[in-house]
Amino acid sequence: MKPQASKSSERGLGRRDLFRISSVVAAGAFTQSFAVSPAVAQEPRIDSEEHWVTKGTAKLYLFRKRQPARNPAGQPVLFLVHGSTFSSRGSFDLVVPGRTGYSAMDHFAGLGYDVWTMDHEGYGRSSRTAGHAGIQTGVDDLKAALPLVEQVTGKSSVFMYGGSSGAIRAGAYAMIEPKRVERLVLSAFTYTGVNAPEIERRRKQVDFYKANPRRPLGVSQVQSVFDRDVAGKADPALVKALADYELKFGDSVPSGTYLDMAINLPMVDPARLQCPVCLVRPEHDGNASEEELFQFFRALASKDKYFVLVQGMTHGGGMIGSHRQRLWHIIHSFLTCPPAPSA
């Protein structure tokens, strides 16, 4: 059974309240993040590893980056969950010819995190199956992956980031595995999709998604992810590099997350999220309305919660767009915020 939208008796939040929340986060808790060590400034060596885990008949690809010189026991684990269109390394470890600083994995490994991600079923290097590979499939992927992460790192719980439908996957996973997720970042999240233009567009395509487990992927689809909210924001070199990378794996991606976001929302119950949550709202995001996100934020079980509105950011930008370094700063600041005093 899918989670129902939680109700709250608190008064509604207006845009002024949202800016107040954002200001408090930026000026208060987020300024207390850990200082970057001199080693980070000197561009430390970062090692990478590939891992595989089996889920039924599907083989799932995991990728890891970290500083080998650091004490593994002291490295917090950060797990990054990709969205509906781009695979894990296209989303979080992209190399753009002639450009630098696009890899979120390198950035966070440089800050001392043990960074992991995975290709969900039907994406990238992971197995393609006959199914739609929707949100629940992605949750099952995470259920298969996190025990491997614990086996390799010794850490039974992680920090988790999800963007777009990856945020729905991450939130749904944190609901059923609360001991596995210490802190949760939900970026470009969709709760109900009510009055959200992109979700309304998908609802008109339900018959296509039901009939076709995969949807087309080409250069035009990659470009449209960046342009559908505000055109012309993406670096053309980024779009080309991302298309070149993703199209190595084929000319289609699963349609299941689009179908779920059209007919099965809500899939995350905020009242069941026990860990601290940071909800990041791009200024330009047709995948959700501000009203639905206010509703979600109010209903979160944890009182250790943050709502950040990022001026100028678009839904499609996220971890690799022009505002990526601001998003990285928000994530790191939230993850390193000191815990509340016990008394």
N, C-alpha and C positions, 0 to 999 in steps of 0.2 A: 504494500500500500504506500502510495506516495505521501510525503509529509504535507500537512495542510498549512496554509499561511497562518502564522500566529497572530493573535489579536492582542492589542494593548489598550489600556484605559488612559495612557498618558496622552497629553495634548500633542497635536501634530507639530512637527518641526518645519519651520519655514526656511527660506534661503538665508535669512539673516542668522538663524540658529546654526545652519550648516557652516557658514563662514566663521562663526564664533568657535565651533568645534574644531574646524581646521586650524584656526589661529592658535587655540590652546595647545593642540597637538604640536604644531610647528614650534611654538615658543616655549612649551613646557617640557613634557616628557621626552620629546624627540631630540632635545638639545643635550640629553644626558647619555648619548651613545658613547661607546668606548672609543678612545682615541686610536687612530691607526698607527701601528708600530712603525719604526723606521725601516724595518725589513720590507714592509709593504711598499713604502715609497721607493725602494730600490728594486722593484719588480722581482719578487722572489720566484724561484723555480716552482712551476705548477705541473704536477703529474696527472695523467689521465688513465682511466681503466674502463674496459668494457666488461659487462656482466650479462648473463642471461638467466632467466627464470622461466619455468614451465607452468602454464595455467591450462589444465586440460590438455587439448591437442595444440594449443597455441604456444609459440616461443616468444617471449617478450624481452626486448633489448633495454638494458640499463646502462647509463654512462655516468662516470664519476670524475670529479676534478678536485684536487686538494694540494696543499703544500706538504711535501713529504718530510720536510725538516721539523715540522711541528709535532708535538706530542699528540698522537691520535686520540688519546683519552680526553684531551682538552679541546678538541675541535668540535663545535656544535654542528650537527648535521642539518643541512638545508635541502629539502626535497622540492623540486620545481615541477609543476604539473602543467602540461601544454594544453592548448585549446583545440578547436574544431578543425582547423585547416592546416596548420603547420606542425611538423613533428618536433621532437624534443630539441635536437641540436640546431634545427633551423630557428627555433624560438629562443634558445638560450645560449647557443655557442656558435653563432654564425661568424664566418670569416668574410669580410667585404673587401675585395681587392681595392687597393688605394686608400683604404680607410682604416682607422684603428678604433678600439674601444667599443665593439659591438657585442662582445661575449659577456653576458651576465655571469656565466659560470667562472670565467677568469676573474671577474671583478670580485665576486664573493669569496672565491678561493683565496684571492689576494688579501682579503680582510680576515682570513683565518677560518672560514667555514669549510667543512667537508661537504661538497656540493654534489647532489645526485639529481638525475632526471631519468625519464624513461619514455620510450615510444609506446603509446597505447596500442592495443590490438587494432590492426588495420592501418597503422601509420608507420612511416619510416622503415626501419629495419625489422620491426616486429611482424609476426605472421599476419597474413590476410586470411580472413575467414569468410564464410557465406553470410554472416550476420551483419546487422546495421552498426554494431559497435557503438552503442549509445552511452549515456551517462553511467548506467549501472554496470555496463561492461568495463568502463574506466575505473569504477570503484573496485570491481573485482580484480582488475590489474594491480591496483595499489595494495589490495589485500595480499596478493601474491608477492609483490615486490618488497614490502617493508620488512618481512622476516629475513629476507636476504640481506637487506641493509643492516639489520641488527646483527646478523651473523658475521658480516664483514667488519663492522665498526664497533660492535659491542654496545651500541646505543639502542635502547628499546623504544625511544621516542624521538621525534624530529620536529624541527620547524618546517612548516609547509606553506608554499606559495602556489596559488592557482590563478591563471588569467583567463577571462572569458568563460567558455564552457569548462575550462580547467579549474576555474574557481568553483563551479557547481560540483565537479568531481571531487575536489578537495574538501569542500564543505560536507558533501554527502558521506565521504569517507570518515571525516572527523566525528560525524554524528554516531557512527556505528563502532568506531575504534577510538574512543576518547583518550585512552591511555597512550596511544601512539603519537598524538599531536600535541606538542607543548604550546606553540603559538601558531596562529593561522592568519595568512594574508590573502584576502579575496579582492582581486583587482578586476575591474570591468565586469562585475558580477551581475547576473540576472536573477531576480527572485520570482516574480510572477509574470513579467513581460507585459503587464497591462499598460496600454498607451505608449508602448515602445515601438517606434517605426520599423526597425529591423525585424523584430519578432512578429509584428503584424504581417510583414512581407513573407516571412517563412510560413505563417499560418495559411497563406494562400497557396503554398506549394506542398501542402501535406500529402496529397495524393501522389505526387512525384516522389517524395521521400519514402513513402510507404512502399511504393513499387520498385524503388531502386536503392539497394543497400549502399551504393556509392554514388557520389556526385562528381561532376567534372572538376578538374583542376588544371589550369593553364596559366599563362602569364597574365591574362586579363583578370582571372579570378584572384590572383595574388595582388594585383594592383587595386582591385576593388575593395579588398579588405582595408587598405589604407585610405581609400578615397571616399568610402560610402558616407562618412560623417562630415568630413571637410576635405575637399580635393586639394591636391598639390602640396601636401605637407611632407610627404615621404621623399627621402633622398633617392633619386633614380638608381644610383649604384646599389643601394640597399635592396630595392625591389628586384633588380636583375640578379643579384647574388642569391637572394632568397628563392626566386623562381628557379634558378639554375640548380640550387641544392635540392629543393623539394621535388622537382620533376625527374630527378634521378630515380625516384622510387615509383614513378608511374604518373598517369594523367588523371587520377581520381583519388578521392579520400572518402572515408565513411560518411554516410548521411545521418547516422543515428542521433548525434548530438543536436543537429538542426531539427530533427523530428521531435525529439524530447522537448526542446525549447519552444516548439510550436504547440504541443498538445499535452505535455506532462508536467508543466510547472504548477506549483513549486515543488522542487525536489530536495530542498534543504530547509529544515525546520530550525530557525534560530534559537528556539527555546531548548534545543538539544545540543547546542554547541557550548561545551563547558570551559574551553580554553580561552585565553585572551584572543581577541579578533581585531584585525585592522581592515577596514573596508575602504578601498581606494576607488574613488569615482572620477573618471576622466571628465573634463568639462564637456567634451563632445562625444556622446555615446548613445547611439540609437538602439542599443540592446537592452536598455532599462530606463525607466523613468526615475526621477529623483524621489517621487512620492513613494514608490515601492521600496526603494532603498532606505528611506526614513523609517518605513514600517518595519523592515527587517532589522535595522539598527536598534530601534527601540525595544524589540522583542528578544534581543540576544540575552542569553542566560547570564553570561559573564558581565560583570560591571567593569572589568578591565577591557575597555573597547574604545576604538578610535575610528572616526569617520574623516577621511581626507579627500577634499576636492582639489584636483590638480588642474590649475588654469592652463588652457591651451592644449592639453593632451587629448588625443583621440582614442577611440576604442581600439583601433587597429595598431596603434603605435606600441603601447605596452613596453615590454622589456627590450625591444630593438628599435623603437621609434626615436624621434628627435628629443623626446622628454625622458629617455631611458635613465639618464644619470640622476634625475630628480626622483624617479620612481625607485631606483636603487637606494638612494639616500633615505627615502621614507621607509623602505623595507628594513634596512640595516638599523635605523634608529628605533623602530618598533621592536625588532628582535633583541636589541641590546638595552632596552629600557629597564632600569633597575626594578625589582619586584617591590610591591607595596610593603610598608613596614607591618610587622605582625601586630603592633599595638597602636 
